[in-house]
Amino acid sequence: MEKSSNTFFSYPPNLHELDLATLVSMYRDRGIPKKAKPGEYFACKVTEKLIKEGKWWFGAYYSQKAWDETLTAGCEGYPLTEVELNVLGLVYSAADEAPRRDYVEQNSGAVGKLAYMIVNDLKEFGFLSIDDQDRLLITPRGEKALQGVSKQIYGKKFKPDMLRVNQGKIANPKMERAPKDDSEQANLF
C-alpha cells in the first residue's frame, strides 16, 4: 500500500540497538520542549529551518507549528506512528474475538518492550481497553485515532491491507544483549 504523505511521526529503525533504560527514557521524553544552547540551533525535521526551541522526538526536533501539523486527527495530542496504526488496526479488524495483547505486540512492527509501552499508553489515553483475559478492545476514541492516522499516512480510511502483517512486512526486531563473560567475575554463591 502506497503512503500518501511523509508528514507523520515514526520511530527510528534502529531502536532495537538501545538498552531498555535508554529506550524507556527516550520514549517518555518524546514531545518534551527543549531549548538549544546559547549560540546553537536545532533543525526542524519538517520545515528544515533552524529553530531555537523545538519538541523532541527520538533525536529529531519539531517547531510547535510542525508538531501540530504532524499530529493526526482524533489523536487528542498523542503522537501516532505506523506502530500505533498497526496496534489499533489489529484490534479494530479482529474478526471473531478480540486479539490477545501478546499477539498484537508481536505483530506491531516494533521491539517488544516498545510495543508493551505503546499498548499501555494507548490504554491510558482511552484508545484501547484490556479485558480480564488480556484481550484488547478498541474504544470509540481509538477508532477516531485509527482513522486519523490512516488518513495522515495513506490518505484514506483504514483498511486491513494497511497492516504490516497483511503486507508481509512484519519483522519483530529483538533488543540486543551484551555478551556476558562470567570468567571475569567471581561467583559469590
Stockholm file with secondary structure:
# STOCKHOLM 1.0

chainA/1-189         MEKSSNTFFSYPPNLHELDLATLVSMYRDRGIPKKAKPGEYFACKVTEKLIKEGKWWFGAYYSQKAWDETLTAGCEGYPLTEVELNVLGLVYSAADEAPRRDYVEQNSGAVGKLAYMIVNDLKEFGFLSIDDQDRLLITPRGEKALQGVSKQIYGKKFKPDMLRVNQGKIANPKMERAPKDDSEQANLF
#=GR chainA/1-189 SS CCCSCSCSCCCCTTGGGSCHHHHHHHHHHTTCEEECCTTCCEEBTTTCCEESEEEEETTEEECHHHHHHHSCTTCTTCCCCHHHHHHHHHHHTCSSSCCBHHHHHHTSSSCHHHHHHHHHHHHHTTSEEECTTSBEEECHHHHHHHHHHHHHHHSSCCCGGGSHHHHTCCCCCCCCCCCCCGGGSCCCC
#=GC SS_cons         CCCSCSCSCCCCTTGGGSCHHHHHHHHHHTTCEEECCTTCCEEBTTTCCEESEEEEETTEEECHHHHHHHSCTTCTTCCCCHHHHHHHHHHHTCSSSCCBHHHHHHTSSSCHHHHHHHHHHHHHTTSEEECTTSBEEECHHHHHHHHHHHHHHHSSCCCGGGSHHHHTCCCCCCCCCCCCCGGGSCCCC
//
